[in-house]
């Protein structure tokens, strides 16, 4: 059986490199490329891949939220997350959203192919550079992730605001009214005990909801 794969990465050179690597495998084919999380969700519905190779940090909607939506709407679609972050918080977010694999970008290559086959078979895969003590921390109690206080829609709105979109632009992208976006913004500030827009944006950056590159 050929594994149908969608690649979601906002760096065109990286995406094309991944496509060349994957298409060279006799049991895999790339069925589409997406350069942001919203597009990844859309193409998953349209092209029906078996698996998505998902960059963690993308504009419009990050890989975590895109994974959450994809897995909620189609649990048969597997996800392998690509990330530059090796902390337990980032790994937990990805696995909690439904990703079956977590690969460090520095390790992409043969290991990605192993991860794709493993996750497609229904098992989990973590990048080898992730130390054993990280796995121990994932299995133990850990401090609350502040982002977990927010709903999926609130995290989507927060990312778009932090990327510099106006209230009207956020509403257009998510098909929400201006009043609804303003309500989400106020609710987030209350939940996070933040008192101005600058603090909200700073929070999003500090917790890697948006990328500065």
Buried (B, 14 or more C-beta within 10 A) or exposed (E): EEBBBBBBBBBEEBBBBBBEBBEEBEEBBBBBBBBBBBBBBBBBEEEBBBBBBBBBBBBBBBBBBBBBBBBEEEEEBBBBBBBBBBEBBBBBBBBEBBBBBBBBBEBBEEBBBBBBBBBBEEEEBBBEEBEEEBEEBBEEEEEEBBBEEBEEBBBBBBBBBBBEBEBEBBBBBBEBEEEBBBEBBEBBBEEBEBEEEEEBBEBBEEBBBBBEE
